[in-house]
């Protein structure tokens, strides 16, 4: 059986970071670990995961993970253009 520590280890982040992403995405840390691992394997994935680890104050008005992710992607695109 895979343990929680295994899942966190596969994600490439530490337990606190996985918990933060899980909290902001409203999902269980095991699911968040898998999501992180999948996203980090894609182009631009590191930047997207990093959005979930930054200070949440600019995003506190977003009530869903989808809204939060869309705002992160918008900011990433804006920075890429500059």
Residue pairs with C-beta under 8 A, 6 or more apart in sequence:
4 29
4 30
7 18
7 29
7 30
7 33
7 34
8 14
8 15
8 18
8 29
8 33
10 33
10 34
10 37
11 18
11 32
11 33
11 34
11 36
11 37
11 40
12 36
12 37
12 40
13 21
13 36
13 49
17 53
18 29
18 32
18 33
18 36
19 29
19 32
20 52
20 53
21 32
21 35
21 36
21 49
21 52
21 53
22 28
22 29
22 31
22 32
24 52
24 56
24 65
24 68
25 32
25 35
25 52
25 65
25 68
26 64
26 65
27 35
27 65
36 49
39 45
39 48
39 49
40 46
40 49
44 76
47 76
48 69
48 72
48 73
48 76
51 68
51 69
51 72
51 73
51 75
51 76
52 68
52 72
58 71
59 68
59 71
59 72
62 68
62 71
